[in-house]
């Protein structure tokens, strides 16, 4: 839940100078920000829309022009992003009726796969009618170049402007490890045992933000905040908290991106994952080619473990482990995602070891040494993006398209994922 600043519409006249609506896309940002010299801000007036759906009109109030979407609909805008990175999205808006609208930003609406990329999550506008608010979402990934975007609403809404401000520049991962897969025995070549008192930020990057993470997830992933991610007794604790920091949920997502990535070998971690409806715990890899949502699934993704709380017995902890491989040839929109499951006893109170063996020929998944999933279509580039480095990700989400498919248990105020270690092996 983004923080908002309340204003009156009368203040718009003092703050905003708008040009006449001419239906053309924005050529330059109409107002210069101090940091625009660093190419970190893109500012778009709503009347610069070049396409729309629904009952749309430009209205003038207190000498300021705004776009009035009178019912469910959208406006299309162009955002020219100068640098790849993670962005904060800000939208200055006002309700135009007594109904509570939900708005969201769609990126790359012209994409060739007919996908819908929601890069803001669904934002509720709960202010009084005609009260102007600036809502924001943090961390949306955006590549350099032209982004064809749509601002959607499901109810009457007035839009003044949209702004994208880079909060973190994209950085390539400098260290890439390629593991040997020929030999008789697995040998550890990289490990993080979560010893000491602090999480090592030379090894782990904290992903930060609340943009929905491509799955309509409500949590805000925090940056190096001990309440959400800390080391205790030789374990990494990732803990989600309800109604925290002004957010619906907070949690943490750690990745080796920007530090080290891996290609092939055996990757395993030992962990306990939480029970209770609404959580979505995961240990997985993502191809280094990922820059923004248009990159996926072509960059490749390997799910070593996914677990959702509604599949787990809250008393016994018995649940289900999921393993999957995502590529341009196989993913959910095509209805052919390669995946497998295995029942696991006492997932939340007992440690289990989740692993993949990844070679140039196949990917196999295991729980406690028991093999239950194989993916081996390396026939094309679309089916096998697994000949490039991937980074490792550990995260605990709340809700979202899968974790929240049956809602979030309203009695739960916190959830924990506990990781004992992460190790990478090669054969010798």
CORNORBEL-V208203 format. One record per pair of residues at least 24 apart in sequence whose ideal C-beta (glycine too) atoms are under 10 Angstrom apart, sorted by the first residue. I is the first residue (numbers start at 0). J is the second residue. If there is no record, write none. Layout:
i;j
I;J
I;J
//
This chain:
i;j
0;120
0;122
0;123
0;125
0;134
0;209
0;217
0;219
0;242
0;244
0;245
0;246
0;247
0;248
1;87
1;88
1;89
1;90
1;119
1;120
1;122
1;123
1;132
1;133
1;134
1;135
1;136
1;137
1;209
1;219
1;245
1;246
2;133
2;134
2;135
2;244
2;245
2;246
3;92
3;122
3;124
3;125
3;126
3;130
3;131
3;132
3;133
3;134
3;135
3;245
4;89
4;91
4;131
4;132
4;133
4;134
4;135
5;126
5;127
5;130
5;131
5;132
5;133
6;91
6;93
6;126
6;130
6;131
6;132
6;133
7;61
7;93
7;129
7;130
7;131
8;60
8;61
8;63
8;65
8;93
8;129
8;130
8;131
8;157
8;159
9;60
9;61
9;62
9;63
9;131
10;61
10;63
10;131
11;60
11;61
11;62
11;63
11;64
11;65
11;91
11;93
11;131
11;157
11;159
11;160
12;59
12;60
12;61
12;62
12;63
13;61
13;62
13;63
14;63
14;91
14;131
14;159
15;44
15;61
15;62
15;63
15;64
15;65
15;91
15;159
15;160
16;44
16;62
16;63
16;64
17;44
17;45
17;46
17;47
17;57
17;59
17;62
17;63
17;64
17;65
17;66
17;159
17;160
18;44
18;46
18;47
18;64
19;46
19;57
19;59
19;64
20;44
20;45
20;46
20;47
20;48
20;55
20;56
20;57
20;58
20;59
20;64
20;65
20;66
21;46
21;47
21;49
21;57
22;46
22;47
22;48
22;49
22;50
22;51
22;57
23;47
23;48
23;49
23;77
24;48
24;49
24;50
24;75
24;76
24;77
24;78
24;79
24;145
24;147
25;49
25;76
25;77
25;78
25;79
26;77
26;79
27;79
28;79
28;160
28;162
29;160
30;160
30;162
32;162
32;164
34;164
34;165
35;81
35;164
37;81
37;82
37;165
37;168
38;79
38;80
38;81
38;82
38;143
38;165
39;80
39;81
39;82
39;84
39;86
39;163
39;164
39;165
39;166
39;168
40;81
40;86
40;87
40;89
40;162
40;163
40;164
40;165
41;76
41;77
41;78
41;79
41;80
41;81
41;86
41;141
41;146
41;161
41;162
41;163
41;164
41;165
42;78
42;89
42;160
42;161
42;162
42;163
42;164
43;76
43;77
43;78
43;79
43;148
43;150
43;160
43;161
43;162
43;163
44;76
44;158
44;159
44;160
44;161
45;74
45;76
45;90
45;91
45;92
45;150
45;157
45;158
45;159
45;160
45;161
46;74
46;76
46;158
46;159
46;160
47;74
47;75
47;76
47;77
47;160
47;161
48;73
48;74
48;75
48;76
48;77
48;149
48;150
48;158
48;161
49;74
49;75
49;76
49;77
49;147
50;74
50;75
50;76
50;108
50;147
50;149
51;75
51;149
51;150
52;149
52;151
53;151
53;152
53;155
54;155
55;158
58;95
58;157
60;93
60;129
60;131
60;157
63;131
63;159
64;159
65;91
65;92
65;93
65;95
65;131
65;156
65;157
65;158
65;159
65;160
66;92
66;150
66;156
66;157
66;158
66;159
66;160
67;93
67;95
67;155
67;156
67;157
67;158
68;92
68;95
68;100
68;102
68;150
68;151
68;152
68;153
68;154
68;155
68;156
68;157
68;158
69;95
69;96
69;154
69;155
69;156
69;157
70;95
70;96
70;98
70;152
70;153
70;154
70;155
70;156
71;100
71;151
71;152
71;153
71;154
71;155
71;156
72;149
72;150
72;151
72;152
72;153
72;154
72;155
72;156
73;102
73;103
73;104
73;105
73;108
73;148
73;149
73;150
73;151
73;152
74;148
74;149
74;150
74;151
74;152
74;156
74;158
74;161
75;105
75;108
75;109
75;147
75;148
75;149
75;150
76;104
76;146
76;147
76;148
76;149
76;150
76;158
76;160
76;161
77;145
77;146
77;147
77;148
78;104
78;106
78;141
78;144
78;145
78;146
78;147
78;148
78;161
78;162
78;163
79;143
79;144
79;145
79;146
79;163
80;141
80;142
80;143
80;144
80;145
80;146
80;163
80;165
80;291
81;143
81;144
81;165
82;141
82;142
82;143
82;165
82;168
82;169
83;140
83;141
83;142
83;143
83;144
83;165
83;168
83;169
83;170
83;290
83;291
84;138
84;139
84;140
84;141
84;142
84;143
84;163
84;164
84;165
84;166
84;167
84;168
84;169
84;170
84;290
84;291
85;137
85;138
85;139
85;140
85;141
85;165
85;166
85;167
85;168
85;169
85;206
85;207
85;208
85;210
85;291
86;118
86;136
86;137
86;138
86;139
86;140
86;141
86;162
86;163
86;164
86;165
86;166
86;167
86;208
86;210
86;291
87;135
87;136
87;137
87;138
87;139
87;162
87;163
87;164
87;165
87;166
87;167
87;208
87;210
88;118
88;119
88;120
88;122
88;134
88;135
88;136
88;137
88;138
88;139
88;141
88;148
88;150
88;161
88;162
88;163
88;164
88;208
88;210
89;133
89;134
89;135
89;136
89;137
89;160
89;161
89;162
89;163
89;164
90;119
90;122
90;124
90;132
90;133
90;134
90;135
90;136
90;150
90;156
90;158
90;159
90;160
90;161
90;162
91;131
91;132
91;133
91;134
91;157
91;158
91;159
91;160
91;161
91;162
92;122
92;124
92;126
92;130
92;131
92;132
92;133
92;134
92;150
92;152
92;156
92;157
92;158
92;159
92;160
92;161
93;124
93;126
93;127
93;128
93;129
93;130
93;131
93;132
93;155
93;156
93;157
93;158
93;159
94;124
94;125
94;126
94;127
94;128
94;129
94;130
94;131
94;132
94;152
94;154
94;155
94;156
94;157
95;124
95;128
95;129
95;152
95;154
95;155
95;156
95;157
95;158
96;128
96;129
96;154
96;155
96;156
97;127
97;128
97;154
97;155
98;124
98;128
98;153
98;154
98;155
98;156
99;123
99;124
99;125
99;126
99;153
99;154
100;124
100;125
100;151
100;152
100;153
100;154
100;155
100;156
101;151
101;152
101;153
101;154
101;156
102;134
102;150
102;151
102;152
102;153
102;154
102;156
102;158
103;136
103;149
103;150
103;151
103;152
103;153
103;211
103;215
104;136
104;139
104;146
104;148
104;149
104;150
104;151
104;161
104;163
104;210
104;211
105;146
105;147
105;148
105;149
105;150
105;151
106;139
106;140
106;141
106;142
106;146
106;147
106;148
106;149
106;291
106;292
106;293
107;141
107;142
107;145
107;146
107;147
107;148
107;149
107;291
107;292
107;293
108;146
108;147
108;148
108;149
108;151
109;145
109;146
109;147
110;147
110;292
110;293
111;293
112;293
112;296
112;297
112;327
112;330
112;332
112;333
113;332
114;292
114;293
114;295
114;296
114;330
114;332
115;149
115;151
115;292
115;332
116;140
116;146
116;148
116;213
116;291
116;292
116;293
116;295
117;151
117;210
117;211
117;212
117;213
117;214
117;215
117;292
118;146
118;148
118;163
118;210
118;211
118;212
118;213
118;291
118;292
119;148
119;150
119;151
119;161
119;209
119;210
119;211
120;208
120;209
120;210
120;211
120;212
120;213
120;214
120;215
120;216
120;217
120;399
121;151
121;153
121;211
121;215
121;217
122;152
122;209
122;211
124;152
124;154
124;156
128;155
129;157
131;157
131;159
133;159
133;160
133;162
135;162
135;164
135;209
135;210
136;208
136;209
136;210
136;211
136;219
137;164
137;166
137;167
137;207
137;208
137;209
137;210
137;219
137;220
138;166
138;167
138;206
138;207
138;208
138;209
138;210
138;211
138;212
138;219
138;220
138;222
138;252
139;163
139;166
139;208
139;209
139;210
139;211
139;212
139;213
139;291
139;292
140;167
140;169
140;206
140;208
140;210
140;212
140;213
140;289
140;290
140;291
140;292
140;293
140;294
140;295
141;165
141;169
141;290
141;291
141;292
141;293
142;169
142;289
142;290
142;291
142;292
142;293
142;294
143;169
143;290
143;291
144;291
144;293
146;291
146;293
166;207
166;208
167;204
167;206
167;207
167;208
167;222
167;257
169;256
169;257
169;289
169;290
169;291
170;204
170;256
170;257
170;258
171;256
171;257
171;260
171;287
171;290
172;204
172;254
172;255
172;256
172;257
172;258
172;259
172;260
172;261
172;287
172;388
172;389
172;390
173;257
173;258
173;259
173;260
174;255
174;257
174;258
174;259
174;260
174;261
174;388
175;259
175;260
175;261
175;262
175;287
175;387
175;388
175;389
175;390
176;255
176;259
176;260
176;261
176;262
176;263
176;264
176;388
176;423
176;425
177;260
177;261
177;262
177;263
177;264
177;388
177;425
178;261
178;262
178;263
178;264
178;265
178;266
178;357
178;358
178;423
178;424
178;425
178;426
179;263
179;264
179;358
179;424
179;425
179;426
179;427
180;262
180;263
180;264
180;265
180;356
180;357
180;358
180;359
180;360
180;361
180;424
180;425
180;426
181;358
181;425
181;426
181;427
182;425
182;426
182;427
183;426
183;427
184;424
184;425
184;426
184;427
185;264
185;265
185;267
185;354
185;356
185;422
185;423
185;424
185;425
185;426
185;427
186;264
186;265
186;424
186;425
186;426
186;427
187;264
187;265
187;267
187;422
187;423
187;424
187;425
188;261
188;264
188;265
188;422
188;423
188;424
188;425
188;427
189;255
189;259
189;261
189;264
189;266
189;391
189;421
189;422
189;423
189;424
189;425
190;267
190;420
190;421
190;422
190;423
190;424
191;235
191;253
191;255
191;259
191;268
191;391
191;393
191;418
191;420
191;421
191;422
191;423
192;230
192;233
192;234
192;235
192;419
192;420
192;421
192;422
193;229
193;230
193;231
193;232
193;233
193;234
193;235
193;236
193;417
193;418
193;419
193;420
193;421
194;230
194;232
194;233
194;234
194;420
195;230
195;233
196;229
196;230
196;231
197;223
197;225
197;229
197;230
198;223
198;225
198;228
198;229
198;230
198;235
198;251
198;253
199;230
199;258
200;253
200;258
201;258
201;259
202;253
202;255
202;258
202;259
202;421
203;228
203;235
203;251
203;253
203;254
203;255
203;256
203;257
203;258
203;259
203;391
203;393
203;421
204;252
204;253
204;254
204;255
204;256
204;257
204;258
204;390
204;392
205;251
205;252
205;253
205;254
206;251
206;252
206;253
206;254
206;256
206;392
206;394
207;251
207;252
208;252
209;244
209;246
209;247
209;248
209;249
210;292
211;398
211;399
211;400
212;252
212;292
212;394
212;396
212;399
213;291
213;292
213;295
213;399
213;400
214;279
214;396
214;398
214;399
214;400
214;401
214;402
214;403
215;398
215;399
215;400
215;401
215;402
215;403
216;247
216;248
216;250
216;252
216;279
216;394
216;396
216;397
216;398
216;399
216;400
216;401
216;402
216;403
217;246
217;247
217;248
217;250
217;277
217;396
217;397
217;398
217;399
217;402
217;403
217;407
218;243
218;246
218;247
218;248
218;249
218;250
218;251
218;252
218;278
218;279
218;394
218;395
218;396
218;397
218;398
218;399
218;402
219;243
219;244
219;245
219;246
219;247
219;248
219;249
219;250
219;251
220;246
220;248
220;249
220;250
220;251
220;252
220;253
220;394
220;395
220;396
221;246
221;249
221;250
221;251
221;252
222;251
223;251
223;253
224;249
224;250
224;251
225;251
226;250
226;251
226;413
227;251
227;252
227;395
228;252
228;253
228;393
228;394
228;395
228;416
230;418
231;417
232;417
232;419
233;419
233;420
234;269
234;270
234;271
234;350
234;415
234;417
234;418
234;419
234;420
235;268
235;270
235;393
235;416
235;417
235;418
235;419
235;420
235;421
236;395
236;415
236;416
236;417
236;418
237;270
237;272
237;273
237;280
237;393
237;394
237;395
237;414
237;415
237;416
237;417
237;418
238;273
238;395
238;413
238;414
238;415
238;416
238;417
239;273
239;277
239;278
239;279
239;280
239;394
239;395
239;396
239;397
239;398
239;411
239;412
239;413
239;414
239;415
239;416
240;397
240;412
240;413
240;414
241;277
241;397
241;407
241;409
241;411
241;412
241;413
241;414
242;412
243;412
243;413
247;397
247;398
247;407
248;277
248;278
248;395
248;396
248;397
248;398
248;407
248;412
248;413
248;414
249;397
249;413
250;278
250;279
250;280
250;394
250;395
250;396
250;397
250;413
250;414
250;416
251;393
251;394
251;395
251;416
252;281
252;392
252;393
252;394
252;395
252;396
253;391
253;392
253;393
253;394
253;418
253;421
254;283
254;284
254;285
254;390
254;391
254;392
254;393
254;394
255;284
255;389
255;390
255;391
255;392
255;393
255;421
255;423
256;285
256;287
256;289
256;389
256;390
256;391
256;392
257;287
257;390
258;390
258;391
259;388
259;390
259;391
259;423
260;284
260;285
260;286
260;287
260;387
260;388
260;389
260;390
260;391
261;287
261;357
261;388
261;389
261;390
261;391
261;423
261;425
262;286
262;287
262;357
262;359
262;385
262;386
262;387
262;388
262;389
263;356
263;357
263;358
263;359
263;362
263;385
263;386
263;388
263;389
263;423
263;425
263;426
264;355
264;356
264;357
264;358
264;422
264;423
264;424
264;425
264;426
265;354
265;355
265;356
265;357
265;358
265;363
265;365
265;422
265;423
265;424
265;425
265;426
266;301
266;303
266;353
266;354
266;355
266;356
266;357
266;389
266;391
266;421
266;422
266;423
266;424
267;303
267;304
267;352
267;353
267;354
267;355
267;356
267;365
267;368
267;420
267;421
267;422
267;423
267;424
268;303
268;304
268;351
268;352
268;353
268;354
268;391
268;393
268;418
268;419
268;420
268;421
268;422
269;350
269;351
269;352
269;353
269;354
269;367
269;417
269;418
269;419
269;420
269;421
269;422
270;303
270;304
270;306
270;346
270;350
270;351
270;352
270;353
270;393
270;416
270;417
270;418
270;419
270;420
270;421
271;316
271;345
271;346
271;347
271;348
271;349
271;350
271;351
271;415
271;416
271;417
271;418
271;419
272;304
272;305
272;306
272;307
272;308
272;311
272;316
272;318
272;320
272;343
272;346
272;347
272;351
272;353
272;395
272;414
272;415
272;416
272;417
272;418
273;306
273;308
273;311
273;313
273;316
273;318
273;346
273;347
273;395
273;411
273;413
273;414
273;415
273;416
273;417
274;306
274;308
274;309
274;310
274;311
274;312
274;313
274;314
274;315
274;316
274;317
274;318
274;345
274;346
274;347
274;348
274;408
274;411
274;414
275;308
275;309
275;311
275;313
275;347
275;407
275;408
275;410
275;411
275;413
275;414
276;307
276;308
276;309
276;310
276;311
276;313
276;402
276;403
276;404
276;405
276;406
276;407
276;408
276;409
276;410
276;411
277;307
277;308
277;309
277;396
277;397
277;398
277;399
277;402
277;403
277;404
277;405
277;406
277;407
277;408
277;409
277;411
277;414
278;306
278;307
278;308
278;309
278;311
278;347
278;395
278;396
278;397
278;398
278;399
278;402
278;403
278;407
278;408
278;411
278;414
278;415
278;416
279;305
279;306
279;307
279;308
279;309
279;394
279;395
279;396
279;397
279;398
279;399
279;400
279;401
279;402
279;403
279;404
279;414
279;416
280;304
280;305
280;306
280;307
280;308
280;311
280;318
280;346
280;347
280;393
280;394
280;395
280;396
280;402
280;414
280;415
280;416
280;417
280;418
281;305
281;306
281;307
281;321
281;353
281;392
281;393
281;394
281;395
281;396
281;402
281;416
282;306
282;353
282;354
282;355
282;391
282;392
282;393
282;394
282;416
282;418
282;421
283;322
283;323
283;325
283;353
283;355
283;389
283;390
283;391
283;392
283;393
283;394
284;324
284;355
284;357
284;362
284;385
284;388
284;389
284;390
284;391
284;392
285;325
285;389
285;390
285;391
285;392
286;325
286;326
286;384
286;385
286;387
286;388
286;389
286;390
287;387
287;388
287;389
287;390
288;384
288;387
288;388
288;389
289;389
289;390
295;325
295;326
295;327
295;330
296;324
296;325
296;326
296;327
296;328
296;329
296;330
296;331
296;332
296;333
296;336
296;381
296;384
297;325
297;326
297;327
297;328
297;330
297;380
297;381
297;384
298;325
298;326
298;327
298;384
298;387
298;389
299;324
299;325
299;326
299;327
299;362
299;383
299;384
299;385
299;386
299;387
299;388
299;389
300;324
300;325
300;326
300;330
300;384
300;385
300;389
300;392
301;325
301;326
301;355
301;357
301;362
301;364
301;374
301;385
301;389
301;391
302;336
302;338
302;353
302;355
302;364
302;372
302;392
303;353
303;354
303;355
303;357
303;362
303;364
303;365
303;366
303;372
303;391
303;392
303;393
303;421
304;343
304;346
304;351
304;352
304;353
304;354
304;355
304;364
304;366
304;393
305;338
305;340
305;353
305;396
305;401
305;402
306;343
306;346
306;347
306;353
306;395
306;402
306;416
307;396
307;399
307;401
307;402
307;403
307;404
307;405
308;346
308;347
308;397
308;402
308;403
308;405
308;407
308;408
308;411
308;414
309;401
309;402
309;403
309;404
309;405
309;406
309;407
309;408
310;340
310;342
310;346
310;405
311;343
311;345
311;346
311;347
312;344
312;345
312;346
312;347
313;347
313;408
313;411
315;344
315;345
315;346
315;347
315;348
316;343
316;344
316;345
316;346
316;347
316;348
316;349
317;342
317;343
317;344
317;345
317;346
317;347
318;342
318;343
318;344
318;345
318;346
318;347
318;351
319;343
319;346
320;346
320;351
320;353
320;364
320;365
320;366
320;367
320;369
320;371
320;372
321;364
321;371
321;372
321;401
322;353
322;354
322;355
322;362
322;363
322;364
322;365
322;366
322;371
322;372
322;373
322;374
323;362
323;364
323;372
323;374
324;355
324;357
324;361
324;362
324;364
324;372
324;373
324;374
324;375
324;376
324;382
324;383
324;384
324;385
325;374
325;384
326;374
326;376
326;379
326;380
326;381
326;382
326;383
326;384
326;385
327;379
327;380
327;381
327;382
327;383
327;384
328;376
328;378
328;379
328;380
328;381
328;382
328;383
328;384
329;374
329;376
329;381
329;382
331;400
331;401
337;362
337;372
337;373
337;374
337;375
337;376
337;382
338;364
338;372
338;374
339;364
339;370
339;371
339;372
339;373
339;374
340;371
340;372
341;365
341;366
341;367
341;369
341;370
341;371
341;372
342;366
342;371
343;367
343;369
347;414
347;415
347;416
347;417
348;417
350;417
350;418
350;419
350;420
352;419
352;420
352;422
354;422
354;424
356;424
356;426
357;385
357;389
357;423
358;385
358;426
359;383
359;385
359;386
361;385
391;421
391;423
393;418
393;421
//
